Amino acid sequence: MNVTDRNSFIGFVESLLQDYRTNKDAWENGTLESFLEAMAAYTNDIQGYYDNTSQDVNADVASWKVFADILKGASMYE
């Protein structure tokens, strides 16, 4: 999902919640504690993700896309 504004971010979060409800066992971080720990770690590493995938994104500039990428990444981060 392409997240570009507040409304698309809301849709993204709703789809992330639905994915959790449907595929709870597939999530690496199924508890709030582990999710928040992963979120902090992923936020620390996200610029490397952008650089490695050749995305022209500065993670130090807050945007709806960066917020969405952090949430999605935290759901899978080990």
C-alpha positions in Angstrom: 0.0 0.0 0.0 1.3 3.4 -1.0 1.1 5.6 2.1 1.3 9.3 1.2 -1.1 11.1 3.6 -3.1 10.7 6.8 -6.0 8.9 5.2 -3.8 6.4 3.4 -1.9 5.9 6.7 -5.2 5.1 8.5 -6.1 2.6 5.8 -2.6 1.0 6.2 -3.0 0.7 10.0 -6.4 -0.9 9.5 -5.0 -3.4 7.0 -2.1 -4.1 9.4 -4.6 -4.8 12.2 -6.6 -7.1 9.9 -3.4 -8.9 8.9 -2.6 -9.4 12.6 -6.0 -10.8 13.3 -5.8 -13.1 10.4 -2.2 -14.2 10.5 -1.2 -13.7 14.2 1.1 -16.7 14.2 3.1 -15.4 11.2 4.0 -12.2 13.0 7.5 -12.2 14.6 6.3 -9.8 17.4 2.9 -10.9 18.6 2.9 -9.1 22.0 2.8 -5.4 22.6 6.2 -5.6 24.4 8.0 -7.4 21.6 6.3 -5.2 19.0 7.5 -2.0 20.7 11.0 -3.4 21.2 11.1 -4.3 17.5 9.7 -0.9 16.6 12.5 0.9 18.4 15.1 -1.3 16.8 13.6 -1.1 13.3 13.4 2.7 13.6 17.1 2.7 14.5 17.9 0.6 11.4 15.4 2.0 8.8 17.8 4.3 7.0 19.8 1.3 6.1 16.7 -0.4 4.7 16.1 2.7 2.5 19.7 2.8 1.4 19.8 -0.9 0.6 16.6 -0.8 -1.4 17.7 2.3 -3.4 14.8 4.4 -2.0 15.4 8.1 -1.9 14.0 8.5 1.6 15.5 10.4 4.5 14.3 8.6 7.6 15.1 11.7 9.7 12.3 13.6 7.9 9.0 12.6 9.4 6.4 11.4 6.9 3.4 9.1 6.8 5.4 6.7 4.6 8.2 6.4 7.2 5.7 5.9 10.0 4.0 3.1 8.0 7.3 1.5 7.1 8.3 1.5 10.8 5.1 -0.3 11.8 5.3 -2.8 9.0 8.9 -3.5 9.7 8.3 -3.9 13.4 5.8 -6.6 12.7 8.5 -8.7 11.0 11.7 -7.6 12.8 13.6 -10.2 14.8 
